[in-house]
Amino acid sequence: MNLLNFILNFPDEESCIVHFKAQGDQIGVFCPKCGSTKHIWLKNKVRYECAHCHHRQSIRRDTVLEFSKLPFRCWYVAMHLLTSTKKSFSASELQQQLGHKRYQPIWEMHKKLSDIMGKRDNEYQLSGQIELDNAFITNLISDDCKHQDLKHGAGSQNKSKVIVMTESIVVENPKPGKKPKKINHIKMQVVPDLRADTAVEIVKEQIDSKAELTTDDSKTFFKLHKLWSLTRLRL
Ligand SMILES: [Zn+2]
């Protein structure tokens, strides 16, 4: 959904609540006190009331919004920002975009949404054509570490070792001058080392066994030749 459609679909708090409630209703609501599945909707209180024992419950119960006092629209805007672009949003950027006074609740929301998105990413196994690469990513160093002597190069404390896995899909009828494939999904995994056994473990876990792998001639990937029998490895 692009930004204009998002604004059209979710112009205010009420539209977000209506959408959120519809999602919950689809799954079904049950009373935690008596187990009844029949409820009355109390629109003004944004709560369900059990038709049997009159126990009231929030529609946020058992969802990622539970325990948060932020408006529904805050969550919806955050979800839109975090999922609609490839850019990653920090909690403080999110706070600025939402114009919210307090950092803490935004940080908590950001954390919960990032956890869910991370989980989804972990569940997704790459398939098709995958390019493997290794990389070093510079970490942000805390003030405590700045004064210590840091090693330079690959073993440096301020660099993380990362395996980058890029899944691409074939584009039918590519435009003249354009590549016949485009990137579909990228996974980056921080690894303790770049040994060949570590790469084998990551590939087994993250990539479908029928995928076609492409690597450079790095030692990290040389064991994939033998173990990844279903894969045609192109160097
Ligand atoms: Zn009940």
py3Dmol code that shows the C-alpha trace and the ligand (Angstrom):
import py3Dmol

protein = """\
ATOM      1  CA  MET A   1       0.000   0.000   0.000  1.00  0.00           C
ATOM      2  CA  ASN A   2       1.455   3.361  -0.939  1.00  0.00           C
ATOM      3  CA  LEU A   3       1.300   6.392   1.327  1.00  0.00           C
ATOM      4  CA  LEU A   4      -1.687   8.014  -0.417  1.00  0.00           C
ATOM      5  CA  ASN A   5      -3.757   4.834  -0.175  1.00  0.00           C
ATOM      6  CA  PHE A   6      -2.731   4.441   3.439  1.00  0.00           C
ATOM      7  CA  ILE A   7      -3.952   7.959   4.253  1.00  0.00           C
ATOM      8  CA  LEU A   8      -7.205   7.317   2.360  1.00  0.00           C
ATOM      9  CA  ASN A   9      -7.815   3.997   4.128  1.00  0.00           C
ATOM     10  CA  PHE A  10      -6.763   5.105   7.602  1.00  0.00           C
ATOM     11  CA  PRO A  11      -7.518   8.822   7.898  1.00  0.00           C
ATOM     12  CA  ASP A  12      -8.258   8.772  11.640  1.00  0.00           C
ATOM     13  CA  GLU A  13      -8.341   6.755  14.853  1.00  0.00           C
ATOM     14  CA  GLU A  14     -11.801   5.352  14.160  1.00  0.00           C
ATOM     15  CA  SER A  15     -10.917   3.890  10.760  1.00  0.00           C
ATOM     16  CA  CYS A  16      -7.957   2.088  12.359  1.00  0.00           C
ATOM     17  CA  ILE A  17     -10.143   0.692  15.146  1.00  0.00           C
ATOM     18  CA  VAL A  18     -12.759  -0.533  12.635  1.00  0.00           C
ATOM     19  CA  HIS A  19     -10.033  -2.306  10.657  1.00  0.00           C
ATOM     20  CA  PHE A  20      -8.379  -3.731  13.771  1.00  0.00           C
ATOM     21  CA  LYS A  21     -11.688  -5.027  15.121  1.00  0.00           C
ATOM     22  CA  ALA A  22     -12.543  -6.649  11.763  1.00  0.00           C
ATOM     23  CA  GLN A  23      -9.232  -8.560  11.887  1.00  0.00           C
ATOM     24  CA  GLY A  24      -9.997  -9.755  15.434  1.00  0.00           C
ATOM     25  CA  ASP A  25     -13.570 -10.717  14.554  1.00  0.00           C
ATOM     26  CA  GLN A  26     -12.295 -12.860  11.706  1.00  0.00           C
ATOM     27  CA  ILE A  27     -10.148 -14.875  14.102  1.00  0.00           C
ATOM     28  CA  GLY A  28     -12.923 -14.965  16.689  1.00  0.00           C
ATOM     29  CA  VAL A  29     -13.235 -13.585  20.216  1.00  0.00           C
ATOM     30  CA  PHE A  30     -13.554 -15.719  23.295  1.00  0.00           C
ATOM     31  CA  CYS A  31     -14.216 -14.732  26.872  1.00  0.00           C
ATOM     32  CA  PRO A  32     -11.250 -15.447  29.185  1.00  0.00           C
ATOM     33  CA  LYS A  33     -13.686 -15.892  32.113  1.00  0.00           C
ATOM     34  CA  CYS A  34     -16.325 -18.267  30.772  1.00  0.00           C
ATOM     35  CA  GLY A  35     -15.068 -19.238  27.298  1.00  0.00           C
ATOM     36  CA  SER A  36     -18.154 -17.920  25.514  1.00  0.00           C
ATOM     37  CA  THR A  37     -17.645 -16.766  21.929  1.00  0.00           C
ATOM     38  CA  LYS A  38     -20.668 -14.461  21.887  1.00  0.00           C
ATOM     39  CA  HIS A  39     -19.913 -10.800  22.535  1.00  0.00           C
ATOM     40  CA  ILE A  40     -21.499  -7.403  22.379  1.00  0.00           C
ATOM     41  CA  TRP A  41     -19.390  -4.622  20.888  1.00  0.00           C
ATOM     42  CA  LEU A  42     -19.168  -1.534  23.127  1.00  0.00           C
ATOM     43  CA  LYS A  43     -18.127   1.025  20.554  1.00  0.00           C
ATOM     44  CA  ASN A  44     -17.620   3.928  22.959  1.00  0.00           C
ATOM     45  CA  LYS A  45     -15.405   1.889  25.269  1.00  0.00           C
ATOM     46  CA  VAL A  46     -13.591   0.061  22.421  1.00  0.00           C
ATOM     47  CA  ARG A  47     -14.263  -3.183  24.292  1.00  0.00           C
ATOM     48  CA  TYR A  48     -16.127  -6.432  23.905  1.00  0.00           C
ATOM     49  CA  GLU A  49     -18.616  -7.502  26.547  1.00  0.00           C
ATOM     50  CA  CYS A  50     -19.286 -11.186  26.966  1.00  0.00           C
ATOM     51  CA  ALA A  51     -22.969 -11.906  26.189  1.00  0.00           C
ATOM     52  CA  HIS A  52     -22.932 -14.653  28.835  1.00  0.00           C
ATOM     53  CA  CYS A  53     -21.021 -13.368  31.898  1.00  0.00           C
ATOM     54  CA  HIS A  54     -20.657  -9.657  30.941  1.00  0.00           C
ATOM     55  CA  HIS A  55     -16.893  -9.715  31.368  1.00  0.00           C
ATOM     56  CA  ARG A  56     -15.360  -6.895  29.387  1.00  0.00           C
ATOM     57  CA  GLN A  57     -12.139  -7.129  27.437  1.00  0.00           C
ATOM     58  CA  SER A  58     -10.086  -4.805  25.294  1.00  0.00           C
ATOM     59  CA  ILE A  59      -9.760  -5.547  21.587  1.00  0.00           C
ATOM     60  CA  ARG A  60      -6.005  -5.221  22.129  1.00  0.00           C
ATOM     61  CA  ARG A  61      -5.939  -8.360  24.260  1.00  0.00           C
ATOM     62  CA  ASP A  62      -3.598 -11.070  22.932  1.00  0.00           C
ATOM     63  CA  THR A  63      -2.292  -8.804  20.199  1.00  0.00           C
ATOM     64  CA  VAL A  64       0.943  -6.869  19.773  1.00  0.00           C
ATOM     65  CA  LEU A  65      -0.961  -3.770  20.951  1.00  0.00           C
ATOM     66  CA  GLU A  66      -1.737  -5.270  24.354  1.00  0.00           C
ATOM     67  CA  PHE A  67      -0.222  -3.224  27.226  1.00  0.00           C
ATOM     68  CA  SER A  68       0.302  -0.222  24.940  1.00  0.00           C
ATOM     69  CA  LYS A  69      -1.586   3.001  25.542  1.00  0.00           C
ATOM     70  CA  LEU A  70      -0.625   4.479  22.184  1.00  0.00           C
ATOM     71  CA  PRO A  71      -3.519   5.247  19.825  1.00  0.00           C
ATOM     72  CA  PHE A  72      -4.310   2.661  17.158  1.00  0.00           C
ATOM     73  CA  ARG A  73      -3.359   5.129  14.444  1.00  0.00           C
ATOM     74  CA  CYS A  74       0.115   5.478  15.944  1.00  0.00           C
ATOM     75  CA  TRP A  75       0.570   1.720  15.534  1.00  0.00           C
ATOM     76  CA  TYR A  76      -0.862   1.759  12.028  1.00  0.00           C
ATOM     77  CA  VAL A  77       1.423   4.571  10.880  1.00  0.00           C
ATOM     78  CA  ALA A  78       4.405   2.813  12.471  1.00  0.00           C
ATOM     79  CA  MET A  79       3.520  -0.475  10.765  1.00  0.00           C
ATOM     80  CA  HIS A  80       3.156   1.329   7.471  1.00  0.00           C
ATOM     81  CA  LEU A  81       6.514   3.087   7.803  1.00  0.00           C
ATOM     82  CA  LEU A  82       8.334  -0.049   8.902  1.00  0.00           C
ATOM     83  CA  THR A  83       6.924  -2.288   6.183  1.00  0.00           C
ATOM     84  CA  SER A  84       6.495  -0.053   3.147  1.00  0.00           C
ATOM     85  CA  THR A  85      10.090   1.000   2.586  1.00  0.00           C
ATOM     86  CA  LYS A  86      13.407  -0.817   2.543  1.00  0.00           C
ATOM     87  CA  LYS A  87      14.759   1.896   4.809  1.00  0.00           C
ATOM     88  CA  SER A  88      15.002   0.941   8.455  1.00  0.00           C
ATOM     89  CA  PHE A  89      13.466   3.355  10.929  1.00  0.00           C
ATOM     90  CA  SER A  90      15.022   3.894  14.329  1.00  0.00           C
ATOM     91  CA  ALA A  91      12.741   4.417  17.332  1.00  0.00           C
ATOM     92  CA  SER A  92      13.735   8.083  17.536  1.00  0.00           C
ATOM     93  CA  GLU A  93      12.973   8.663  13.833  1.00  0.00           C
ATOM     94  CA  LEU A  94       9.615   7.033  14.413  1.00  0.00           C
ATOM     95  CA  GLN A  95       9.006   9.278  17.402  1.00  0.00           C
ATOM     96  CA  GLN A  96       9.791  12.308  15.262  1.00  0.00           C
ATOM     97  CA  GLN A  97       7.516  11.181  12.407  1.00  0.00           C
ATOM     98  CA  LEU A  98       4.664  10.506  14.822  1.00  0.00           C
ATOM     99  CA  GLY A  99       5.246  13.761  16.682  1.00  0.00           C
ATOM    100  CA  HIS A 100       5.000  11.921  19.984  1.00  0.00           C
ATOM    101  CA  LYS A 101       6.317  13.571  23.139  1.00  0.00           C
ATOM    102  CA  ARG A 102       7.601  10.499  24.929  1.00  0.00           C
ATOM    103  CA  TYR A 103      10.341   8.205  23.647  1.00  0.00           C
ATOM    104  CA  GLN A 104       9.676   5.188  25.902  1.00  0.00           C
ATOM    105  CA  PRO A 105       6.289   4.038  24.488  1.00  0.00           C
ATOM    106  CA  ILE A 106       7.519   4.553  20.916  1.00  0.00           C
ATOM    107  CA  TRP A 107      10.660   2.563  21.687  1.00  0.00           C
ATOM    108  CA  GLU A 108       8.516  -0.281  23.084  1.00  0.00           C
ATOM    109  CA  MET A 109       6.271  -0.259  20.008  1.00  0.00           C
ATOM    110  CA  HIS A 110       9.286  -0.181  17.699  1.00  0.00           C
ATOM    111  CA  LYS A 111      10.840  -3.109  19.552  1.00  0.00           C
ATOM    112  CA  LYS A 112       7.681  -5.233  19.383  1.00  0.00           C
ATOM    113  CA  LEU A 113       7.123  -4.555  15.688  1.00  0.00           C
ATOM    114  CA  SER A 114      10.767  -5.230  14.870  1.00  0.00           C
ATOM    115  CA  ASP A 115      10.602  -8.537  16.769  1.00  0.00           C
ATOM    116  CA  ILE A 116       7.546  -9.616  14.785  1.00  0.00           C
ATOM    117  CA  MET A 117       9.108  -8.586  11.494  1.00  0.00           C
ATOM    118  CA  GLY A 118      12.344 -10.367  12.427  1.00  0.00           C
ATOM    119  CA  LYS A 119      10.390 -13.501  13.222  1.00  0.00           C
ATOM    120  CA  ARG A 120       8.677 -13.331   9.857  1.00  0.00           C
ATOM    121  CA  ASP A 121      12.046 -12.880   8.185  1.00  0.00           C
ATOM    122  CA  ASN A 122      13.405 -15.958   9.969  1.00  0.00           C
ATOM    123  CA  GLU A 123      10.461 -18.052   8.861  1.00  0.00           C
ATOM    124  CA  TYR A 124      11.038 -17.113   5.235  1.00  0.00           C
ATOM    125  CA  GLN A 125      13.373 -19.501   3.419  1.00  0.00           C
ATOM    126  CA  LEU A 126      15.036 -18.088   0.349  1.00  0.00           C
ATOM    127  CA  SER A 127      14.589 -20.010  -2.897  1.00  0.00           C
ATOM    128  CA  GLY A 128      15.287 -19.747  -6.621  1.00  0.00           C
ATOM    129  CA  GLN A 129      18.461 -17.891  -7.516  1.00  0.00           C
ATOM    130  CA  ILE A 130      20.549 -16.854  -4.544  1.00  0.00           C
ATOM    131  CA  GLU A 131      23.757 -14.881  -4.505  1.00  0.00           C
ATOM    132  CA  LEU A 132      25.963 -15.371  -1.456  1.00  0.00           C
ATOM    133  CA  ASP A 133      28.481 -12.905  -0.218  1.00  0.00           C
ATOM    134  CA  ASN A 134      30.314 -12.120   2.961  1.00  0.00           C
ATOM    135  CA  ALA A 135      30.762  -8.661   4.362  1.00  0.00           C
ATOM    136  CA  PHE A 136      32.019  -6.719   7.325  1.00  0.00           C
ATOM    137  CA  ILE A 137      29.729  -4.196   8.881  1.00  0.00           C
ATOM    138  CA  THR A 138      31.030  -1.453  11.117  1.00  0.00           C
ATOM    139  CA  ASN A 139      29.345  -1.405  14.506  1.00  0.00           C
ATOM    140  CA  LEU A 140      28.511   1.680  16.446  1.00  0.00           C
ATOM    141  CA  ILE A 141      30.923   1.851  19.338  1.00  0.00           C
ATOM    142  CA  SER A 142      29.794   2.952  22.746  1.00  0.00           C
ATOM    143  CA  ASP A 143      31.730   5.691  24.547  1.00  0.00           C
ATOM    144  CA  ASP A 144      33.220   3.117  26.946  1.00  0.00           C
ATOM    145  CA  CYS A 145      34.982   1.356  24.099  1.00  0.00           C
ATOM    146  CA  LYS A 146      36.206   4.438  22.268  1.00  0.00           C
ATOM    147  CA  HIS A 147      39.183   4.840  24.537  1.00  0.00           C
ATOM    148  CA  GLN A 148      40.328   1.261  24.236  1.00  0.00           C
ATOM    149  CA  ASP A 149      42.804   0.278  21.561  1.00  0.00           C
ATOM    150  CA  LEU A 150      40.935  -1.219  18.677  1.00  0.00           C
ATOM    151  CA  LYS A 151      42.436  -3.741  16.320  1.00  0.00           C
ATOM    152  CA  HIS A 152      42.285  -2.864  12.670  1.00  0.00           C
ATOM    153  CA  GLY A 153      41.123  -4.934   9.692  1.00  0.00           C
ATOM    154  CA  ALA A 154      39.024  -8.085   9.601  1.00  0.00           C
ATOM    155  CA  GLY A 155      39.539  -8.985  13.263  1.00  0.00           C
ATOM    156  CA  SER A 156      38.626  -5.554  14.518  1.00  0.00           C
ATOM    157  CA  GLN A 157      36.203  -5.338  17.455  1.00  0.00           C
ATOM    158  CA  ASN A 158      34.116  -2.722  15.701  1.00  0.00           C
ATOM    159  CA  LYS A 159      33.274  -4.883  12.699  1.00  0.00           C
ATOM    160  CA  SER A 160      30.666  -7.635  12.522  1.00  0.00           C
ATOM    161  CA  LYS A 161      31.022 -10.530  10.120  1.00  0.00           C
ATOM    162  CA  VAL A 162      27.927 -10.954   8.029  1.00  0.00           C
ATOM    163  CA  ILE A 163      26.721 -13.410   5.393  1.00  0.00           C
ATOM    164  CA  VAL A 164      24.545 -11.686   2.816  1.00  0.00           C
ATOM    165  CA  MET A 165      22.017 -13.781   0.898  1.00  0.00           C
ATOM    166  CA  THR A 166      20.272 -12.137  -2.038  1.00  0.00           C
ATOM    167  CA  GLU A 167      17.313 -13.850  -3.654  1.00  0.00           C
ATOM    168  CA  SER A 168      16.412 -12.679  -7.134  1.00  0.00           C
ATOM    169  CA  ILE A 169      13.557 -13.525  -9.444  1.00  0.00           C
ATOM    170  CA  VAL A 170      13.506 -13.674 -13.226  1.00  0.00           C
ATOM    171  CA  VAL A 171      11.771 -10.755 -14.924  1.00  0.00           C
ATOM    172  CA  GLU A 172       9.800 -11.713 -17.992  1.00  0.00           C
ATOM    173  CA  ASN A 173      10.232  -9.329 -20.914  1.00  0.00           C
ATOM    174  CA  PRO A 174      12.757  -7.002 -19.222  1.00  0.00           C
ATOM    175  CA  LYS A 175      12.959  -3.473 -20.568  1.00  0.00           C
ATOM    176  CA  PRO A 176      15.790  -2.861 -23.066  1.00  0.00           C
ATOM    177  CA  GLY A 177      19.071  -2.390 -21.236  1.00  0.00           C
ATOM    178  CA  LYS A 178      17.647  -3.742 -17.949  1.00  0.00           C
ATOM    179  CA  LYS A 179      18.744  -6.965 -16.272  1.00  0.00           C
ATOM    180  CA  PRO A 180      16.417  -9.968 -16.709  1.00  0.00           C
ATOM    181  CA  LYS A 181      16.184 -10.385 -12.939  1.00  0.00           C
ATOM    182  CA  LYS A 182      15.355  -8.299  -9.932  1.00  0.00           C
ATOM    183  CA  ILE A 183      16.057  -8.588  -6.214  1.00  0.00           C
ATOM    184  CA  ASN A 184      13.159 -10.115  -4.332  1.00  0.00           C
ATOM    185  CA  HIS A 185      14.441 -10.546  -0.775  1.00  0.00           C
ATOM    186  CA  ILE A 186      17.698  -9.988   1.080  1.00  0.00           C
ATOM    187  CA  LYS A 187      18.789 -11.652   4.299  1.00  0.00           C
ATOM    188  CA  MET A 188      21.805 -10.655   6.283  1.00  0.00           C
ATOM    189  CA  GLN A 189      22.979 -12.786   9.142  1.00  0.00           C
ATOM    190  CA  VAL A 190      25.650 -11.846  11.629  1.00  0.00           C
ATOM    191  CA  VAL A 191      27.981 -14.835  12.104  1.00  0.00           C
ATOM    192  CA  PRO A 192      30.677 -15.554  14.684  1.00  0.00           C
ATOM    193  CA  ASP A 193      33.205 -16.367  11.953  1.00  0.00           C
ATOM    194  CA  LEU A 194      33.452 -16.836   8.199  1.00  0.00           C
ATOM    195  CA  ARG A 195      34.513 -20.491   8.286  1.00  0.00           C
ATOM    196  CA  ALA A 196      33.134 -22.837   5.618  1.00  0.00           C
ATOM    197  CA  ASP A 197      31.233 -24.924   8.227  1.00  0.00           C
ATOM    198  CA  THR A 198      29.461 -21.833   9.503  1.00  0.00           C
ATOM    199  CA  ALA A 199      28.362 -20.956   5.955  1.00  0.00           C
ATOM    200  CA  VAL A 200      27.023 -24.482   5.439  1.00  0.00           C
ATOM    201  CA  GLU A 201      24.926 -24.199   8.606  1.00  0.00           C
ATOM    202  CA  ILE A 202      23.485 -20.840   7.554  1.00  0.00           C
ATOM    203  CA  VAL A 203      22.686 -22.010   4.038  1.00  0.00           C
ATOM    204  CA  LYS A 204      20.951 -25.166   5.349  1.00  0.00           C
ATOM    205  CA  GLU A 205      18.847 -23.058   7.677  1.00  0.00           C
ATOM    206  CA  GLN A 206      17.995 -20.093   5.496  1.00  0.00           C
ATOM    207  CA  ILE A 207      17.912 -21.361   1.940  1.00  0.00           C
ATOM    208  CA  ASP A 208      15.655 -23.877   0.239  1.00  0.00           C
ATOM    209  CA  SER A 209      17.502 -27.072  -0.761  1.00  0.00           C
ATOM    210  CA  LYS A 210      16.548 -26.666  -4.429  1.00  0.00           C
ATOM    211  CA  ALA A 211      17.908 -23.145  -4.747  1.00  0.00           C
ATOM    212  CA  GLU A 212      20.602 -22.281  -7.233  1.00  0.00           C
ATOM    213  CA  LEU A 213      23.540 -20.588  -5.532  1.00  0.00           C
ATOM    214  CA  THR A 214      26.076 -18.167  -6.884  1.00  0.00           C
ATOM    215  CA  THR A 215      29.168 -17.240  -4.871  1.00  0.00           C
ATOM    216  CA  ASP A 216      32.536 -15.665  -5.384  1.00  0.00           C
ATOM    217  CA  ASP A 217      35.658 -17.775  -4.829  1.00  0.00           C
ATOM    218  CA  SER A 218      35.773 -16.983  -1.112  1.00  0.00           C
ATOM    219  CA  LYS A 219      36.957 -19.803   1.182  1.00  0.00           C
ATOM    220  CA  THR A 220      33.801 -19.270   3.218  1.00  0.00           C
ATOM    221  CA  PHE A 221      31.700 -20.958   0.562  1.00  0.00           C
ATOM    222  CA  PHE A 222      33.977 -23.717  -0.783  1.00  0.00           C
ATOM    223  CA  LYS A 223      32.295 -26.536   1.211  1.00  0.00           C
ATOM    224  CA  LEU A 224      28.962 -25.826  -0.414  1.00  0.00           C
ATOM    225  CA  HIS A 225      30.295 -27.598  -3.542  1.00  0.00           C
ATOM    226  CA  LYS A 226      30.326 -30.954  -1.782  1.00  0.00           C
ATOM    227  CA  LEU A 227      27.441 -30.648   0.627  1.00  0.00           C
ATOM    228  CA  TRP A 228      24.935 -28.719  -1.409  1.00  0.00           C
ATOM    229  CA  SER A 229      24.468 -31.518  -3.936  1.00  0.00           C
ATOM    230  CA  LEU A 230      21.179 -30.230  -5.308  1.00  0.00           C
ATOM    231  CA  THR A 231      22.721 -26.921  -6.130  1.00  0.00           C
ATOM    232  CA  ARG A 232      24.549 -26.019  -9.263  1.00  0.00           C
ATOM    233  CA  LEU A 233      27.261 -23.794  -7.945  1.00  0.00           C
ATOM    234  CA  ARG A 234      28.514 -21.223 -10.385  1.00  0.00           C
ATOM    235  CA  LEU A 235      31.734 -19.450  -9.583  1.00  0.00           C
TER     236      LEU A 235
END
"""
ligand_1 = """\
1
ZN
Zn -17.857 -14.604 29.674
"""
view = py3Dmol.view(width=600, height=400)
view.addModel(protein, "pdb")
view.setStyle({"model": 0}, {"cartoon": {"style": "trace"}})
view.addModel(ligand_1, "xyz")
view.setStyle({"model": 1}, {"stick": {}})
view.zoomTo()
view.show()
